[in-house]
Amino acid sequence: MNVYAPQNTVAKRQLWMELSDLITPSVSKWVVVGDFNAVRFQEERKKSKFKQVCADNFNKVIFDNDLLEYPMQGRKFTCIRDNGKKLSKLDRFLVSSEFFNTWPSACVRVLQSRFSDHCPILLELVDLKFGPRPFRVFSSWIGKLGFEEAVREAVDRFVPFDPADASLTAKFASIRSRLKTWRDNFLLKENETERTALEELEKLENDMESRDLTEEEEWVISENRKIVKGVEFRKKLDIKQHAGLKWAIEGDENSKFFHALINCRKASNLIHGLSINGDWCSKPSLIKKQVLSFFQDNSKNLTSTGLRLCAITLRKFWRWIETG
């Protein structure tokens, strides 16, 4: 849907009502784009008048229709007036949660304005590959069979070396490699156990319709339900940790909400590109090269202590960018 909103507050409120009547996020994937002639927050205006009532009305229609917004890359503002004296973010993409969850790594980029006081905005659905995905240790793994032994085995086998910071990084890499093997085996066994429990439950539930179950079969049903419930609860704990948000009530199972939070965090943390010498670059190899060059240029005049700290930071950042 393409939107061009009026400047009058009353007319805008009428338009928001019409949009709410048209948008049905539960039916399909929605993309609403255009000049909304409204901002959501005060920081989206610079040296121009901010109307709180207008912002509240705009935010209400966004929340009521379950719309989300990607972080904007390139520039903060899309409208430039009075030769740059007044800046505002009036143009944007608003998408339904289903669209956002399908393409959480999409990028909204502001292009250069040449013939208008509004800058063009571009929605890109290209997923950049910076390398392997990062490895995470989940709290639900602690206490599981073989987890502690895997960590101890990796630590005992590691031989330290100099310099200490490189040795520590290599030690973590060794533990991570061993835990990956343990994780794959653990998840394989867990999935097999869950599948077997579900098959036995289905068989016994079919049998109970035609005959009475024995005491042993009733015990089997009870145990299998515990297995299925335990596996599902562990998976929900991982979702909770990945989302980085505490549950309001212990045991809350609104996994759709937490998945949405995960995608929002992913969208805000992604590096879609860098402006290099005035040109937008989205090639991962060039982005890595520019980051390395930045740290090298800024470390030339550092003291030995400062240089060491910079090297540690660079190594950590380089490992982070290589893992996405």
C-alpha positions as CSV (number, residue, x, y, z in Angstrom):
1,M,0.0,0.0,0.0
2,N,1.4,3.4,-1.0
3,V,0.5,6.3,1.4
4,Y,0.7,10.0,1.0
5,A,-0.7,11.6,4.2
6,P,-2.1,15.1,4.5
7,Q,-0.5,17.7,6.8
8,N,-3.7,18.5,8.6
9,T,-4.0,16.6,11.9
10,V,-7.8,15.9,11.6
11,A,-7.4,14.7,8.0
12,K,-4.5,12.5,9.1
13,R,-6.6,11.0,11.9
14,Q,-9.3,10.1,9.3
15,L,-6.7,8.5,7.1
16,W,-5.4,6.4,10.0
17,M,-8.9,5.1,10.5
18,E,-9.3,4.2,6.8
19,L,-5.9,2.4,6.9
20,S,-7.0,0.4,10.0
21,D,-10.2,-0.7,8.1
22,L,-8.1,-1.8,5.1
23,I,-5.2,-3.6,6.7
24,T,-5.7,-7.2,7.8
25,P,-2.3,-8.5,9.0
26,S,-3.6,-12.0,9.8
27,V,-4.7,-12.5,6.2
28,S,-1.5,-11.8,4.3
29,K,1.9,-10.1,4.3
30,W,1.4,-6.3,4.3
31,V,3.9,-3.6,3.3
32,V,2.8,0.0,3.8
33,V,5.2,2.6,2.4
34,G,5.1,6.3,1.7
35,D,5.2,9.9,3.0
36,F,3.2,9.7,6.3
37,N,3.8,13.4,7.1
38,A,4.2,12.3,10.7
39,V,7.0,11.2,13.0
40,R,6.9,8.6,15.8
41,F,9.4,10.2,18.2
42,Q,10.8,13.6,19.0
43,E,14.3,12.5,17.8
44,E,12.9,12.0,14.3
45,R,12.7,15.8,13.9
46,K,15.6,18.3,13.9
47,K,14.9,22.1,14.2
48,S,11.2,21.5,13.2
49,K,8.1,21.4,15.3
50,F,7.2,18.2,17.1
51,K,3.5,17.5,17.8
52,Q,3.1,14.8,20.5
53,V,-0.6,14.3,19.7
54,C,0.2,13.6,16.1
55,A,2.9,11.2,17.1
56,D,0.6,9.4,19.5
57,N,-2.1,9.0,16.8
58,F,0.5,7.6,14.3
59,N,2.0,5.2,16.9
60,K,-1.5,4.0,17.8
61,V,-2.4,3.0,14.2
62,I,1.0,1.2,14.0
63,F,0.4,-0.8,17.2
64,D,-3.3,-1.5,16.6
65,N,-2.5,-3.0,13.2
66,D,0.5,-5.0,14.4
67,L,2.9,-3.2,12.1
68,L,6.7,-3.2,12.5
69,E,9.5,-1.0,11.1
70,Y,13.0,-2.0,10.0
71,P,16.0,0.1,11.2
72,M,16.9,2.7,8.6
73,Q,20.4,2.6,7.1
74,G,22.4,5.4,5.5
75,R,20.7,8.5,7.0
76,K,18.5,9.4,10.0
77,F,16.1,11.7,8.1
78,T,14.3,11.5,4.8
79,C,12.9,15.0,4.4
80,I,15.3,18.0,4.0
81,R,13.8,21.5,3.9
82,D,15.0,25.1,4.0
83,N,18.4,24.1,2.6
84,G,19.0,21.6,5.4
85,K,17.8,23.8,8.3
86,K,14.8,21.4,9.0
87,L,15.1,17.7,9.0
88,S,12.4,15.0,9.5
89,K,11.9,11.3,9.1
90,L,8.5,11.4,7.3
91,D,9.0,8.5,4.8
92,R,9.2,4.9,6.0
93,F,8.3,1.2,5.4
94,L,5.8,-0.4,7.8
95,V,5.3,-4.1,7.5
96,S,3.1,-6.8,9.1
97,S,4.7,-9.1,11.6
98,E,4.3,-12.0,9.2
99,F,6.4,-10.1,6.6
100,F,8.9,-9.1,9.2
101,N,9.3,-12.7,10.6
102,T,9.7,-14.0,7.0
103,W,12.5,-11.5,6.2
104,P,14.1,-10.4,9.5
105,S,17.4,-9.5,7.8
106,A,15.8,-7.1,5.3
107,C,17.4,-3.6,5.0
108,V,15.7,-0.2,4.5
109,R,18.2,2.3,3.0
110,V,17.9,6.0,2.4
111,L,19.2,7.1,-1.0
112,Q,20.6,10.5,-2.0
113,S,18.0,13.2,-2.8
114,R,18.5,15.0,-6.1
115,F,15.3,16.5,-7.4
116,S,13.1,16.6,-4.3
117,D,13.1,17.6,-0.6
118,H,12.3,13.9,0.1
119,C,15.0,11.2,-0.1
120,P,14.1,7.9,-1.8
121,I,14.0,4.9,0.5
122,L,14.7,1.4,-0.6
123,L,13.6,-2.0,0.9
124,E,16.1,-4.7,0.2
125,L,15.4,-8.4,0.9
126,V,18.9,-9.6,0.2
127,D,20.4,-11.7,3.0
128,L,24.1,-11.1,3.2
129,K,26.4,-14.0,4.2
130,F,29.2,-12.9,6.6
131,G,30.2,-16.5,7.3
132,P,29.1,-19.2,9.8
133,R,26.4,-18.4,12.3
134,P,27.6,-17.7,15.9
135,F,27.5,-20.5,18.4
136,R,25.5,-20.0,21.6
137,V,25.5,-22.0,24.8
138,F,22.0,-22.2,26.2
139,S,21.2,-22.5,30.0
140,S,19.0,-25.4,29.3
141,W,22.0,-27.5,28.4
142,I,23.6,-27.2,31.9
143,G,23.0,-30.3,33.9
144,K,22.3,-32.5,30.8
145,L,24.1,-35.7,30.5
146,G,27.6,-35.2,29.1
147,F,27.6,-31.4,29.0
148,E,30.0,-30.9,31.9
149,E,32.2,-33.8,30.8
150,A,32.5,-32.2,27.3
151,V,33.7,-28.9,28.7
152,R,36.2,-30.5,31.1
153,E,37.6,-32.7,28.3
154,A,38.2,-29.7,26.1
155,V,39.8,-27.7,28.9
156,D,42.1,-30.6,29.9
157,R,43.2,-31.3,26.4
158,F,44.1,-27.7,25.6
159,V,47.8,-26.6,25.8
160,P,48.2,-22.9,26.6
161,F,50.6,-20.7,24.7
162,D,51.7,-17.1,24.4
163,P,50.4,-14.4,24.0
164,A,47.8,-14.9,26.7
165,D,44.9,-13.2,24.9
166,A,45.4,-15.4,21.8
167,S,45.7,-18.5,24.0
168,L,42.4,-17.6,25.7
169,T,40.6,-17.1,22.4
170,A,41.9,-20.5,21.2
171,K,40.8,-22.1,24.4
172,F,37.3,-20.8,23.9
173,A,37.4,-22.1,20.3
174,S,38.4,-25.5,21.5
175,I,35.5,-25.6,24.0
176,R,33.1,-24.4,21.4
177,S,34.2,-27.1,19.0
178,R,33.7,-29.9,21.6
179,L,30.3,-28.5,22.6
180,K,29.1,-28.4,19.0
181,T,29.8,-32.2,18.8
182,W,28.0,-32.8,22.1
183,R,25.1,-30.5,21.1
184,D,24.5,-32.4,17.8
185,N,24.5,-35.8,19.6
186,F,22.3,-34.4,22.4
187,L,19.7,-33.0,20.0
188,L,19.7,-36.1,17.9
189,K,19.0,-38.3,20.9
190,E,16.4,-35.9,22.2
191,N,14.5,-35.8,18.9
192,E,14.6,-39.6,18.7
193,T,13.3,-39.9,22.3
194,E,10.5,-37.4,21.6
195,R,9.5,-39.1,18.4
196,T,9.3,-42.5,20.1
197,A,7.3,-41.1,23.0
198,L,4.8,-39.5,20.5
199,E,4.4,-42.7,18.6
200,E,3.7,-44.7,21.8
201,L,1.2,-42.1,22.9
202,E,-0.6,-42.1,19.6
203,K,-0.8,-45.9,19.7
204,L,-2.1,-46.1,23.3
205,E,-4.6,-43.3,22.8
206,N,-6.0,-45.2,19.8
207,D,-6.1,-48.4,21.9
208,M,-8.0,-46.8,24.8
209,E,-10.9,-46.1,22.5
210,S,-11.6,-49.8,22.0
211,R,-10.4,-51.3,25.3
212,D,-9.3,-50.6,28.8
213,L,-5.6,-49.9,29.3
214,T,-3.6,-52.0,31.8
215,E,-1.9,-50.4,34.8
216,E,1.5,-50.7,33.0
217,E,0.1,-48.9,29.9
218,E,-1.3,-46.1,32.0
219,W,2.2,-45.6,33.5
220,V,3.7,-45.6,30.0
221,I,1.3,-42.8,28.9
222,S,2.2,-40.8,32.0
223,E,5.9,-41.2,31.4
224,N,5.7,-40.4,27.7
225,R,3.7,-37.2,28.4
226,K,6.4,-36.1,30.9
227,I,9.1,-36.7,28.2
228,V,7.2,-34.6,25.6
229,K,6.4,-31.9,28.0
230,G,10.1,-31.7,29.2
231,V,11.5,-31.5,25.7
232,E,9.0,-28.7,24.8
233,F,9.8,-26.8,27.9
234,R,13.5,-27.0,27.2
235,K,12.9,-25.6,23.7
236,K,10.9,-22.7,25.1
237,L,13.7,-21.9,27.5
238,D,16.1,-21.6,24.6
239,I,13.6,-19.3,22.8
240,K,13.3,-17.2,26.0
241,Q,17.1,-16.9,26.4
242,H,17.6,-16.1,22.7
243,A,15.0,-13.3,22.9
244,G,16.9,-11.7,25.8
245,L,13.7,-10.9,27.8
246,K,12.5,-12.2,31.2
247,W,9.2,-13.9,31.4
248,A,6.5,-12.0,33.3
249,I,5.2,-15.3,34.5
250,E,7.3,-18.4,34.9
251,G,6.2,-21.0,32.3
252,D,4.7,-18.5,29.8
253,E,4.5,-20.3,26.5
254,N,3.9,-17.4,24.1
255,S,6.7,-18.5,21.8
256,K,5.4,-16.4,18.9
257,F,6.0,-13.2,20.9
258,F,9.6,-14.3,21.8
259,H,10.3,-15.3,18.2
260,A,9.2,-11.8,17.2
261,L,11.6,-10.3,19.7
262,I,14.5,-12.4,18.4
263,N,13.8,-11.2,14.9
264,C,13.7,-7.5,16.1
265,R,17.1,-7.9,17.8
266,K,18.5,-9.6,14.7
267,A,17.3,-6.7,12.5
268,S,18.8,-4.1,14.7
269,N,22.1,-5.8,15.1
270,L,22.8,-6.7,11.4
271,I,25.4,-4.9,9.4
272,H,23.8,-4.5,6.0
273,G,26.6,-2.3,4.5
274,L,28.9,0.6,5.0
275,S,29.4,3.9,3.3
276,I,33.0,3.7,1.9
277,N,34.3,6.9,0.3
278,G,30.7,8.1,-0.1
279,D,29.6,4.9,-1.9
280,W,27.3,2.3,-0.2
281,C,29.0,-1.1,0.0
282,S,27.2,-4.3,0.9
283,K,29.9,-6.8,-0.1
284,P,30.9,-8.8,3.0
285,S,34.6,-9.1,2.0
286,L,34.9,-5.3,1.5
287,I,33.1,-4.5,4.8
288,K,35.6,-6.8,6.7
289,K,38.5,-5.1,4.9
290,Q,37.3,-1.6,5.8
291,V,36.8,-2.6,9.5
292,L,40.3,-4.0,9.7
293,S,41.7,-0.9,8.0
294,F,39.9,1.4,10.5
295,F,41.4,-0.4,13.5
296,Q,44.9,-0.4,11.9
297,D,44.8,3.3,11.2
298,N,43.6,4.2,14.7
299,S,46.2,2.0,16.4
300,K,49.4,3.6,14.9
301,N,49.8,6.3,17.6
302,L,48.8,4.2,20.6
303,T,51.1,3.2,23.5
304,S,52.1,-0.4,23.9
305,T,49.4,-0.9,26.5
306,G,46.8,0.8,24.4
307,L,47.9,-1.2,21.3
308,R,47.5,-4.4,23.2
309,L,44.0,-3.5,24.3
310,C,43.2,-2.5,20.7
311,A,44.5,-5.8,19.4
312,I,42.3,-7.7,21.9
313,T,39.3,-5.6,20.8
314,L,40.0,-6.1,17.2
315,R,40.4,-9.8,17.5
316,K,37.1,-10.1,19.3
317,F,35.4,-7.9,16.8
318,W,36.9,-9.7,13.9
319,R,35.7,-13.0,15.3
320,W,32.2,-11.5,15.8
321,I,32.0,-10.2,12.2
322,E,33.2,-13.5,10.8
323,T,30.4,-15.3,12.6
324,G,27.7,-12.9,11.4
